[in-house]
Amino acid sequence: MITDGIVQRLAMRATQAEEFITFLRTQIREIRQTLGSEYAEKETSRLKLENEQLKREVEMWKEKLIQAEIKNGVKQFHVPSSVIVSSSKQVKHDVAMAGEKSVQLQPDKKVEVKEEPEKLKEVKKDKTKEPKVKTKKVEQQGSQEDIKPIDVSRLDLRVGHIISAERHPDADGLYVEKVDIGDGKPRTVVSGLVKFIPIEEMQDRMAVLMCNLKPAKMRGVTSEAMVMCASTPEKVEILDPPPGCKPGDRVFCEGFSGQPDSQLNPKKKIFEQVAPDLKTNNEKIATYKGIPWQVEGKGTVAAPSLCNVQIK
């Protein structure tokens, strides 16, 4: 037989359910504010759908309860219509799926939200500290390079003397060269030219090098520049500087007189944007957008035989 105690507990749980609905609405608002994504919208829709289903179930069982009470002579009084959550386990699951704090709902107890420990709050606060500000010198250098036009003048192209070359100890397709580019100390350069140029042709010769690439390790050996070549899939030729050049002579194109970057930023992809316009012309002369590469007072840079091909 249904007693007044059962009805009172039902009313209490209905009150708890109303409190939980208020809590869920707060959580939904927080989800929208913090996530602001499609995921939050899906979770919101899912929670609304489940709430509607629970409402229908509560109304059905409430109606059955009223009919049973009437048959047993129990006096009727108003019970608020709301969602009754019957399992604390289900509550935890629903809130966890929404990415929020765990919630425990027990009979005859109010909803409680676990607060974060003070130490954890302090750790999170520390992690939000702003990074150290770069020096003014670095900021000024970066801003100046950002406003410079992206063209061949950003590349530090110089005449170099390949003093010696030998096979890379750990890579069959690579040479390791010692190159004088006029800065007082030979640089180490790694080039993938073994399949195209005999090692004897790599010794004691002049070449054109790009000298402001960021140094990079190639099979354990750090390469500090790049030998510029006229290139096809079948044939590769090292570009020849004009006669009379010496190590360190600047290679430039008329009309592009800007100063090269001290070091190209790989993230900016300067060389990758300039490279498509680096080609030899019908006369085998190296060009940028059709303008010849030249050394002041010495002449132009050219490939031994390759015309109208890409320079890499």
VEXBAVO-746470 format. One record per residue (C-alpha): residue number from 0; residue in three letters; x, y, z. Coordinates in pm, 1 decimal. Example, Ala and Ser with C-alpha at 12.3 -4.5 7.8 and 13.67 -1.06 7.14 Angstrom:
+-----+------+----------+----------+----------+
| seq | type |       px |       py |       pz |
+-----+------+----------+----------+----------+
|   0 |  ALA |   1230.0 |   -450.0 |    780.0 |
|   1 |  SER |   1367.0 |   -106.0 |    714.0 |
+-----+------+----------+----------+----------+
This chain:
+-----+------+----------+----------+----------+
| seq | type |       px |       py |       pz |
+-----+------+----------+----------+----------+
|   0 |  MET |      0.0 |      0.0 |      0.0 |
|   1 |  ILE |    130.6 |    345.9 |    -89.5 |
|   2 |  THR |    188.4 |    562.2 |    219.5 |
|   3 |  ASP |    239.7 |    931.3 |    287.2 |
|   4 |  GLY |    611.7 |    861.6 |    334.0 |
|   5 |  ILE |    642.7 |    734.3 |    -21.9 |
|   6 |  VAL |    468.1 |   1042.2 |   -156.4 |
|   7 |  GLN |    693.0 |   1270.0 |     50.0 |
|   8 |  ARG |   1004.3 |   1101.9 |    -84.0 |
|   9 |  LEU |    867.5 |   1135.7 |   -434.7 |
|  10 |  ALA |    813.7 |   1507.1 |   -379.6 |
|  11 |  MET |   1165.3 |   1544.7 |   -238.9 |
|  12 |  ARG |   1317.7 |   1368.6 |   -536.2 |
|  13 |  ALA |   1114.8 |   1587.0 |   -767.7 |
|  14 |  THR |   1265.4 |   1891.8 |   -596.1 |
|  15 |  GLN |   1611.0 |   1742.5 |   -636.0 |
|  16 |  ALA |   1537.3 |   1683.1 |  -1002.9 |
|  17 |  GLU |   1444.5 |   2049.9 |  -1047.1 |
|  18 |  GLU |   1773.4 |   2150.2 |   -887.1 |
|  19 |  PHE |   1957.9 |   1914.1 |  -1116.9 |
|  20 |  ILE |   1782.1 |   2056.3 |  -1422.9 |
|  21 |  THR |   1899.6 |   2402.4 |  -1314.7 |
|  22 |  PHE |   2250.0 |   2263.3 |  -1274.5 |
|  23 |  LEU |   2238.0 |   2104.1 |  -1620.9 |
|  24 |  ARG |   2128.4 |   2432.1 |  -1775.8 |
|  25 |  THR |   2425.1 |   2602.9 |  -1609.2 |
|  26 |  GLN |   2656.2 |   2330.9 |  -1740.1 |
|  27 |  ILE |   2513.3 |   2368.7 |  -2091.5 |
|  28 |  ARG |   2583.7 |   2743.7 |  -2084.0 |
|  29 |  GLU |   2940.3 |   2676.2 |  -1966.7 |
|  30 |  ILE |   2989.4 |   2416.8 |  -2241.1 |
|  31 |  ARG |   2878.0 |   2667.5 |  -2504.6 |
|  32 |  GLN |   3107.1 |   2937.4 |  -2365.1 |
|  33 |  THR |   3417.8 |   2721.2 |  -2319.9 |
|  34 |  LEU |   3395.6 |   2485.5 |  -2614.1 |
|  35 |  GLY |   3202.4 |   2691.2 |  -2866.1 |
|  36 |  SER |   3217.5 |   2403.0 |  -3110.7 |
|  37 |  GLU |   3008.8 |   2150.1 |  -3290.1 |
|  38 |  TYR |   3081.1 |   1904.2 |  -3008.8 |
|  39 |  ALA |   2910.3 |   2130.1 |  -2754.2 |
|  40 |  GLU |   2604.4 |   2164.2 |  -2977.9 |
|  41 |  LYS |   2577.8 |   1786.2 |  -3013.4 |
|  42 |  GLU |   2608.2 |   1735.9 |  -2637.7 |
|  43 |  THR |   2346.0 |   2002.4 |  -2573.8 |
|  44 |  SER |   2103.2 |   1838.6 |  -2815.0 |
|  45 |  ARG |   2167.7 |   1499.0 |  -2660.9 |
|  46 |  LEU |   2102.1 |   1625.4 |  -2307.6 |
|  47 |  LYS |   1783.6 |   1800.8 |  -2417.4 |
|  48 |  LEU |   1658.2 |   1481.7 |  -2582.5 |
|  49 |  GLU |   1731.5 |   1274.3 |  -2272.9 |
|  50 |  ASN |   1558.6 |   1533.8 |  -2053.6 |
|  51 |  GLU |   1248.1 |   1515.2 |  -2269.7 |
|  52 |  GLN |   1246.7 |   1135.1 |  -2247.5 |
|  53 |  LEU |   1284.5 |   1149.3 |  -1871.5 |
|  54 |  LYS |   1002.5 |   1400.7 |  -1848.2 |
|  55 |  ARG |    768.9 |   1169.1 |  -2039.0 |
|  56 |  GLU |    862.9 |    873.4 |  -1818.4 |
|  57 |  VAL |    810.2 |   1077.1 |  -1500.1 |
|  58 |  GLU |    466.6 |   1192.7 |  -1617.0 |
|  59 |  MET |    367.8 |    835.1 |  -1700.2 |
|  60 |  TRP |    474.1 |    696.6 |  -1361.2 |
|  61 |  LYS |    327.3 |    995.5 |  -1180.9 |
|  62 |  GLU |    -10.1 |    929.0 |  -1340.8 |
|  63 |  LYS |      6.3 |    560.9 |  -1243.2 |
|  64 |  LEU |     98.1 |    659.3 |   -887.6 |
|  65 |  ILE |   -194.2 |    900.6 |   -860.1 |
|  66 |  GLN |   -436.4 |    635.5 |   -979.7 |
|  67 |  ALA |   -297.5 |    385.2 |   -730.5 |
|  68 |  GLU |   -323.6 |    637.6 |   -445.4 |
|  69 |  ILE |   -682.2 |    719.0 |   -533.7 |
|  70 |  LYS |   -773.1 |    349.2 |   -527.2 |
|  71 |  ASN |   -609.7 |    312.6 |   -186.0 |
|  72 |  GLY |   -773.1 |    623.7 |    -41.3 |
|  73 |  VAL |   -459.1 |    831.7 |    -12.0 |
|  74 |  LYS |   -518.6 |   1205.0 |     11.4 |
|  75 |  GLN |   -384.7 |   1393.0 |   -295.2 |
|  76 |  PHE |   -167.1 |   1702.5 |   -290.9 |
|  77 |  HIS |     31.3 |   1890.2 |   -559.0 |
|  78 |  VAL |    371.3 |   1748.9 |   -666.6 |
|  79 |  PRO |    590.0 |   1971.0 |   -895.8 |
|  80 |  SER |    627.2 |   1833.0 |  -1246.2 |
|  81 |  SER |    997.6 |   1784.7 |  -1326.8 |
|  82 |  VAL |   1259.3 |   1531.2 |  -1420.3 |
|  83 |  ILE |   1339.2 |   1274.8 |  -1147.4 |
|  84 |  VAL |   1685.5 |   1129.6 |  -1169.7 |
|  85 |  SER |   1677.0 |    777.4 |  -1031.8 |
|  86 |  SER |   2042.7 |    685.5 |  -1046.7 |
|  87 |  SER |   2352.9 |    877.3 |   -939.9 |
|  88 |  LYS |   2553.5 |    656.7 |  -1177.4 |
|  89 |  GLN |   2351.9 |    780.3 |  -1476.0 |
|  90 |  VAL |   2401.7 |   1142.4 |  -1364.1 |
|  91 |  LYS |   2779.0 |   1096.2 |  -1351.3 |
|  92 |  HIS |   2779.8 |    943.2 |  -1700.0 |
|  93 |  ASP |   2574.3 |   1224.4 |  -1855.2 |
|  94 |  VAL |   2786.5 |   1502.4 |  -1707.8 |
|  95 |  ALA |   3114.0 |   1326.9 |  -1790.8 |
|  96 |  MET |   3004.8 |   1299.7 |  -2155.4 |
|  97 |  ALA |   2962.8 |   1677.3 |  -2154.4 |
|  98 |  GLY |   3323.0 |   1717.6 |  -2033.8 |
|  99 |  GLU |   3230.7 |   1870.7 |  -1700.4 |
| 100 |  LYS |   3282.9 |   1799.2 |  -1331.0 |
| 101 |  SER |   3152.5 |   1483.1 |  -1168.1 |
| 102 |  VAL |   2817.9 |   1521.7 |   -992.4 |
| 103 |  GLN |   2677.5 |   1296.2 |   -723.1 |
| 104 |  LEU |   2302.2 |   1286.0 |   -653.2 |
| 105 |  GLN |   2188.8 |   1073.2 |   -363.4 |
| 106 |  PRO |   1841.3 |   1042.5 |   -206.9 |
| 107 |  ASP |   1762.1 |   1312.0 |     49.5 |
| 108 |  LYS |   2078.4 |   1510.3 |    -40.9 |
| 109 |  LYS |   2132.3 |   1822.2 |   -251.6 |
| 110 |  VAL |   2343.5 |   1820.7 |   -566.6 |
| 111 |  GLU |   2711.4 |   1883.0 |   -487.6 |
| 112 |  VAL |   2984.0 |   1988.1 |   -731.7 |
| 113 |  LYS |   3338.9 |   1892.8 |   -637.8 |
| 114 |  GLU |   3563.7 |   2197.3 |   -630.5 |
| 115 |  GLU |   3920.3 |   2185.5 |   -757.3 |
| 116 |  PRO |   4190.0 |   2172.6 |   -488.5 |
| 117 |  GLU |   4369.1 |   2501.4 |   -425.4 |
| 118 |  LYS |   4706.1 |   2352.9 |   -530.1 |
| 119 |  LEU |   4562.4 |   2247.7 |   -866.9 |
| 120 |  LYS |   4423.5 |   2597.2 |   -921.3 |
| 121 |  GLU |   4765.4 |   2745.0 |   -846.5 |
| 122 |  VAL |   4932.9 |   2510.1 |  -1095.8 |
| 123 |  LYS |   4685.4 |   2605.2 |  -1368.6 |
| 124 |  LYS |   4738.1 |   2970.1 |  -1288.4 |
| 125 |  ASP |   5114.5 |   2931.4 |  -1324.4 |
| 126 |  LYS |   5074.0 |   2764.5 |  -1664.5 |
| 127 |  THR |   4887.5 |   3068.2 |  -1796.1 |
| 128 |  LYS |   5187.1 |   3295.7 |  -1745.6 |
| 129 |  GLU |   5286.1 |   3477.7 |  -2061.2 |
| 130 |  PRO |   5612.7 |   3373.8 |  -2231.7 |
| 131 |  LYS |   5917.5 |   3589.8 |  -2195.1 |
| 132 |  VAL |   5924.7 |   3888.1 |  -2427.2 |
| 133 |  LYS |   6192.8 |   3876.2 |  -2695.6 |
| 134 |  THR |   6459.6 |   4143.3 |  -2701.0 |
| 135 |  LYS |   6392.2 |   4457.8 |  -2899.5 |
| 136 |  LYS |   6682.3 |   4375.0 |  -3130.5 |
| 137 |  VAL |   6529.1 |   4043.1 |  -3238.8 |
| 138 |  GLU |   6183.5 |   4199.6 |  -3277.4 |
| 139 |  GLN |   6319.3 |   4481.4 |  -3494.2 |
| 140 |  GLN |   6512.5 |   4238.0 |  -3714.1 |
| 141 |  GLY |   6204.5 |   4017.6 |  -3757.8 |
| 142 |  SER |   5978.2 |   4310.9 |  -3842.2 |
| 143 |  GLN |   6224.1 |   4446.9 |  -4098.7 |
| 144 |  GLU |   6248.0 |   4109.5 |  -4274.6 |
| 145 |  ASP |   5868.8 |   4071.8 |  -4272.8 |
| 146 |  ILE |   5818.9 |   4392.2 |  -4473.7 |
| 147 |  LYS |   6091.8 |   4316.3 |  -4731.0 |
| 148 |  PRO |   5969.1 |   4196.0 |  -5071.0 |
| 149 |  ILE |   6007.1 |   3825.3 |  -5139.9 |
| 150 |  ASP |   6250.7 |   3805.7 |  -5432.1 |
| 151 |  VAL |   6600.6 |   3686.6 |  -5521.2 |
| 152 |  SER |   6761.8 |   3965.0 |  -5316.7 |
| 153 |  ARG |   6661.5 |   3777.2 |  -4998.8 |
| 154 |  LEU |   6900.4 |   3493.2 |  -5098.7 |
| 155 |  ASP |   7266.6 |   3527.3 |  -5001.3 |
| 156 |  LEU |   7419.7 |   3402.7 |  -5327.1 |
| 157 |  ARG |   7798.8 |   3408.6 |  -5329.4 |
| 158 |  VAL |   8088.1 |   3275.5 |  -5532.2 |
| 159 |  GLY |   8262.8 |   2994.2 |  -5348.1 |
| 160 |  HIS |   8571.8 |   2781.0 |  -5395.9 |
| 161 |  ILE |   8514.1 |   2407.5 |  -5339.0 |
| 162 |  ILE |   8847.7 |   2318.6 |  -5181.6 |
| 163 |  SER |   8783.2 |   1945.6 |  -5151.7 |
| 164 |  ALA |   8504.6 |   1689.7 |  -5164.5 |
| 165 |  GLU |   8468.7 |   1334.8 |  -5037.7 |
| 166 |  ARG |   8194.7 |   1074.3 |  -5013.8 |
| 167 |  HIS |   7964.0 |   1097.4 |  -4712.5 |
| 168 |  PRO |   8055.9 |    817.7 |  -4467.8 |
| 169 |  ASP |   7691.3 |    717.6 |  -4411.3 |
| 170 |  ALA |   7516.8 |    805.0 |  -4740.2 |
| 171 |  ASP |   7610.6 |    670.5 |  -5084.1 |
| 172 |  GLY |   7444.6 |    957.5 |  -5274.9 |
| 173 |  LEU |   7605.8 |   1249.7 |  -5087.5 |
| 174 |  TYR |   7931.5 |   1444.1 |  -5108.0 |
| 175 |  VAL |   8078.5 |   1633.8 |  -4813.7 |
| 176 |  GLU |   8265.7 |   1942.7 |  -4933.4 |
| 177 |  LYS |   8488.6 |   2204.6 |  -4772.3 |
| 178 |  VAL |   8404.5 |   2539.2 |  -4931.8 |
| 179 |  ASP |   8565.6 |   2882.9 |  -4901.5 |
| 180 |  ILE |   8297.8 |   3151.9 |  -4936.8 |
| 181 |  GLY |   8514.4 |   3440.8 |  -4824.1 |
| 182 |  ASP |   8419.3 |   3463.5 |  -4456.4 |
| 183 |  GLY |   8756.0 |   3349.6 |  -4321.6 |
| 184 |  LYS |   8668.8 |   2987.8 |  -4240.5 |
| 185 |  PRO |   8571.1 |   2708.5 |  -4481.5 |
| 186 |  ARG |   8213.8 |   2586.3 |  -4450.2 |
| 187 |  THR |   8097.5 |   2226.2 |  -4460.5 |
| 188 |  VAL |   7846.4 |   2162.9 |  -4737.9 |
| 189 |  VAL |   7658.3 |   1838.6 |  -4808.3 |
| 190 |  SER |   7534.9 |   1788.1 |  -5166.4 |
| 191 |  GLY |   7340.9 |   1506.5 |  -5331.6 |
| 192 |  LEU |   7552.3 |   1507.9 |  -5648.5 |
| 193 |  VAL |   7720.1 |   1166.1 |  -5643.9 |
| 194 |  LYS |   7495.2 |   1024.4 |  -5918.6 |
| 195 |  PHE |   7551.6 |   1322.6 |  -6148.2 |
| 196 |  ILE |   7904.2 |   1458.0 |  -6102.9 |
| 197 |  PRO |   8223.5 |   1249.9 |  -6067.4 |
| 198 |  ILE |   8419.2 |   1318.7 |  -5750.3 |
| 199 |  GLU |   8725.0 |   1439.6 |  -5944.6 |
| 200 |  GLU |   8511.9 |   1720.8 |  -6093.4 |
| 201 |  MET |   8417.8 |   1829.8 |  -5740.6 |
| 202 |  GLN |   8776.7 |   1909.8 |  -5641.2 |
| 203 |  ASP |   8932.8 |   2258.2 |  -5647.3 |
| 204 |  ARG |   8661.8 |   2432.0 |  -5847.7 |
| 205 |  MET |   8453.9 |   2750.2 |  -5833.6 |
| 206 |  ALA |   8077.9 |   2743.5 |  -5780.1 |
| 207 |  VAL |   7783.6 |   2956.5 |  -5668.8 |
| 208 |  LEU |   7639.9 |   2883.3 |  -5324.3 |
| 209 |  MET |   7337.1 |   2998.7 |  -5128.0 |
| 210 |  CYS |   7486.4 |   3084.9 |  -4790.7 |
| 211 |  ASN |   7196.3 |   3189.6 |  -4567.3 |
| 212 |  LEU |   7002.6 |   2865.9 |  -4536.4 |
| 213 |  LYS |   6953.7 |   2747.4 |  -4180.7 |
| 214 |  PRO |   7226.0 |   2483.9 |  -4111.8 |
| 215 |  ALA |   7079.6 |   2133.1 |  -4121.7 |
| 216 |  LYS |   7213.8 |   1786.5 |  -4048.7 |
| 217 |  MET |   7221.0 |   1541.2 |  -4337.3 |
| 218 |  ARG |   7293.0 |   1189.8 |  -4216.3 |
| 219 |  GLY |   7483.4 |   1324.0 |  -3917.2 |
| 220 |  VAL |   7684.5 |   1592.8 |  -4101.2 |
| 221 |  THR |   7576.2 |   1957.7 |  -4070.2 |
| 222 |  SER |   7546.5 |   2136.0 |  -4404.7 |
| 223 |  GLU |   7601.2 |   2514.1 |  -4391.9 |
| 224 |  ALA |   7522.2 |   2615.4 |  -4751.9 |
| 225 |  MET |   7388.1 |   2481.8 |  -5082.9 |
| 226 |  VAL |   7565.0 |   2444.1 |  -5416.2 |
| 227 |  MET |   7343.6 |   2593.2 |  -5689.7 |
| 228 |  CYS |   7293.5 |   2372.6 |  -5996.3 |
| 229 |  ALA |   7105.1 |   2365.0 |  -6323.0 |
| 230 |  SER |   6892.7 |   2055.1 |  -6286.5 |
| 231 |  THR |   6681.1 |   1803.4 |  -6475.5 |
| 232 |  PRO |   6577.4 |   1453.1 |  -6365.5 |
| 233 |  GLU |   6849.0 |   1307.8 |  -6590.7 |
| 234 |  LYS |   7127.6 |   1562.0 |  -6562.5 |
| 235 |  VAL |   7264.0 |   1811.2 |  -6307.5 |
| 236 |  GLU |   7535.5 |   2075.1 |  -6363.3 |
| 237 |  ILE |   7706.2 |   2303.2 |  -6110.4 |
| 238 |  LEU |   7668.5 |   2668.0 |  -6215.5 |
| 239 |  ASP |   7994.8 |   2838.1 |  -6319.5 |
| 240 |  PRO |   8074.5 |   3191.5 |  -6196.1 |
| 241 |  PRO |   8232.7 |   3426.8 |  -6453.5 |
| 242 |  PRO |   8613.3 |   3422.4 |  -6486.8 |
| 243 |  GLY |   8813.3 |   3630.9 |  -6240.6 |
| 244 |  CYS |   8579.0 |   3582.0 |  -5943.8 |
| 245 |  LYS |   8707.5 |   3522.9 |  -5594.3 |
| 246 |  PRO |   8541.1 |   3354.8 |  -5293.2 |
| 247 |  GLY |   8281.2 |   3579.5 |  -5132.1 |
| 248 |  ASP |   8187.2 |   3780.6 |  -5443.1 |
| 249 |  ARG |   7814.9 |   3864.4 |  -5432.7 |
| 250 |  VAL |   7586.2 |   3730.7 |  -5707.1 |
| 251 |  PHE |   7291.7 |   3960.9 |  -5782.3 |
| 252 |  CYS |   7019.9 |   4040.5 |  -6036.6 |
| 253 |  GLU |   6974.9 |   4389.4 |  -6181.3 |
| 254 |  GLY |   6668.7 |   4559.1 |  -6030.6 |
| 255 |  PHE |   6668.8 |   4345.3 |  -5714.2 |
| 256 |  SER |   6910.6 |   4531.8 |  -5491.8 |
| 257 |  GLY |   6783.8 |   4445.8 |  -5145.2 |
| 258 |  GLN |   7010.4 |   4302.6 |  -4876.5 |
| 259 |  PRO |   6989.2 |   3924.4 |  -4817.9 |
| 260 |  ASP |   6849.0 |   3791.7 |  -4492.2 |
| 261 |  SER |   7109.4 |   3698.7 |  -4233.1 |
| 262 |  GLN |   6941.7 |   3357.2 |  -4223.8 |
| 263 |  LEU |   6630.7 |   3241.4 |  -4406.0 |
| 264 |  ASN |   6346.8 |   3150.7 |  -4172.1 |
| 265 |  PRO |   6228.6 |   2800.6 |  -4272.6 |
| 266 |  LYS |   5875.8 |   2884.2 |  -4156.5 |
| 267 |  LYS |   5853.1 |   3178.0 |  -4399.2 |
| 268 |  LYS |   5953.7 |   2955.7 |  -4696.2 |
| 269 |  ILE |   6131.3 |   3241.6 |  -4873.4 |
| 270 |  PHE |   6345.0 |   3019.1 |  -5095.6 |
| 271 |  GLU |   6046.4 |   2799.0 |  -5184.4 |
| 272 |  GLN |   5861.6 |   3108.9 |  -5311.3 |
| 273 |  VAL |   6160.0 |   3240.4 |  -5509.8 |
| 274 |  ALA |   6275.6 |   2904.0 |  -5652.2 |
| 275 |  PRO |   6014.8 |   2865.3 |  -5931.9 |
| 276 |  ASP |   6160.2 |   3175.4 |  -6105.2 |
| 277 |  LEU |   6523.0 |   3054.7 |  -6089.9 |
| 278 |  LYS |   6604.9 |   2913.5 |  -6437.2 |
| 279 |  THR |   6864.0 |   2906.2 |  -6711.6 |
| 280 |  ASN |   6767.1 |   3079.2 |  -7036.3 |
| 281 |  ASN |   6826.1 |   2992.1 |  -7402.1 |
| 282 |  GLU |   7190.2 |   3097.2 |  -7364.5 |
| 283 |  LYS |   7249.6 |   2878.6 |  -7053.2 |
| 284 |  ILE |   7269.6 |   3193.4 |  -6834.7 |
| 285 |  ALA |   7127.1 |   3166.6 |  -6484.6 |
| 286 |  THR |   6832.2 |   3406.4 |  -6439.4 |
| 287 |  TYR |   6562.5 |   3518.9 |  -6197.5 |
| 288 |  LYS |   6241.0 |   3610.1 |  -6379.3 |
| 289 |  GLY |   6452.6 |   3640.4 |  -6694.1 |
| 290 |  ILE |   6709.9 |   3875.9 |  -6533.0 |
| 291 |  PRO |   7066.4 |   3733.0 |  -6548.6 |
| 292 |  TRP |   7265.4 |   3643.8 |  -6238.9 |
| 293 |  GLN |   7585.4 |   3847.3 |  -6243.6 |
| 294 |  VAL |   7892.1 |   3937.0 |  -6042.3 |
| 295 |  GLU |   7979.4 |   4307.0 |  -6033.6 |
| 296 |  GLY |   8240.8 |   4384.3 |  -6297.8 |
| 297 |  LYS |   8299.5 |   4016.5 |  -6380.5 |
| 298 |  GLY |   8007.7 |   3893.5 |  -6592.5 |
| 299 |  THR |   7718.5 |   3647.6 |  -6569.3 |
| 300 |  VAL |   7670.3 |   3305.6 |  -6409.6 |
| 301 |  ALA |   7594.9 |   3018.8 |  -6647.9 |
| 302 |  ALA |   7547.8 |   2642.4 |  -6673.9 |
| 303 |  PRO |   7794.9 |   2439.6 |  -6881.1 |
| 304 |  SER |   7529.0 |   2308.7 |  -7124.1 |
| 305 |  LEU |   7172.7 |   2304.8 |  -6984.1 |
| 306 |  CYS |   6927.1 |   2559.6 |  -7130.4 |
| 307 |  ASN |   6581.5 |   2648.5 |  -7001.4 |
| 308 |  VAL |   6593.7 |   2429.6 |  -6692.1 |
| 309 |  GLN |   6526.8 |   2484.5 |  -6323.9 |
| 310 |  ILE |   6801.2 |   2599.1 |  -6087.6 |
| 311 |  LYS |   6811.1 |   2418.3 |  -5752.8 |
+-----+------+----------+----------+----------+
